[in-house]
Amino acid sequence: MEEKPLLRVRAEKCPECGSKNIIKDYDTGEDVCSNCGLVIAQKFHDRGPEWRAFDKEEKDKKPRIGLPLTYTIHDMGLMTSISNLDRDAYGKPLKPHQRATSYRLRKWQKRTRFYDAKEQSLALGLNQVITISNRLQLPKNAMENASLIFRKALKEGLSRGRSLEELAAASVYLSCRQLGIPRSLDQVSEISGLRKTEIGRSYRLIVKELDYKLPPPSPGDYVSRPLNEAGKSGKTEDIAYKILLAAKEARLTFGKAPTGLAAAAGYIASVLTGERMTQKELAEKMKCTEVTIRNRYKELVEKLMVIVEI
């Protein structure tokens, strides 16, 4: 008896009823018509990977064909590099002449890594993006987004007349604004070592030239971090959010710096719950002045008629 082939061409339609709704059942290895139930093909090979992945991040990690593509590296992570360990495949130290050869190969690889000055500028700028993002403790998606923004800005020639550090810091700040991550311009300025005016100028240029649409920053985005760092309870944070929500409904947030409003709401909430924080402490965490906190505090207490026992 002639053995049936293990792989059959999948039919475009059912030969019995003509239906095109064919189900490929990987558990039984069959092609089945969903209309009449006819088994059209049997014992086909699954040519996909033997592992399963339930999200994109897991899928990117599992393939064994190299690292996943990333915007944080100038060559997208496609280029390989020679290790500095000076050991062979078995983990044994290389002989002196082999180490010399490996050193020369590494040196020439570094020299030929960049095609031109633009490639080198891209690599230097992306290193700045990674450094600032790590110091701000940003998640990976924010770092990738900032790297993509920097690439677009460099491609449009926005680096003319300004340093790569300014452009990188502005890209990181813009990424935080897009993803709703509470990082103020003062924090980015302090971490990067650049003046706030320089970063702000580059930020406005990127937004204008690349036509980004951004919602105004919300004071609620800046409340949780300082309160959590100070070890305050969730009740204090919840009251601060409610104060900011009431201030928004009363139209007290228009034209005000979100950090100052968040600091004032956090101060009022800490007093109401008995977990008092000083205005100086909040000013240091929020990167704003004590005068700003006092002014916003007076407005919120008077307009919202909040009774605070000092």
Secondary structure, DSSP 8 states (H G I E B T S, - for coil): -----S-----SS-TTT----EEEETTTTEEEETTT--EEEES----S-SS--SSHHHHHHS-SSS----TTSTTTT-S----SS-B-TTS-B--HHHHHHHHHHHHHHHHTS-SSHHHHHHHHHHHHHHHHHHHTT--HHHHHHHHHHHHHHHHTTTTTTS-HHHHHHHHHHHHHHHHT----HHHHHHHHT--HHHHHHHHHHHHHHTT-------GGGGTHHHHHHTT--HHHHHHHHHHHHHHHHTT-STTS-HHHHHHHHHHHHHHHTT----HHHHHHHHTS-HHHHHHHHHHHHHHHT-----
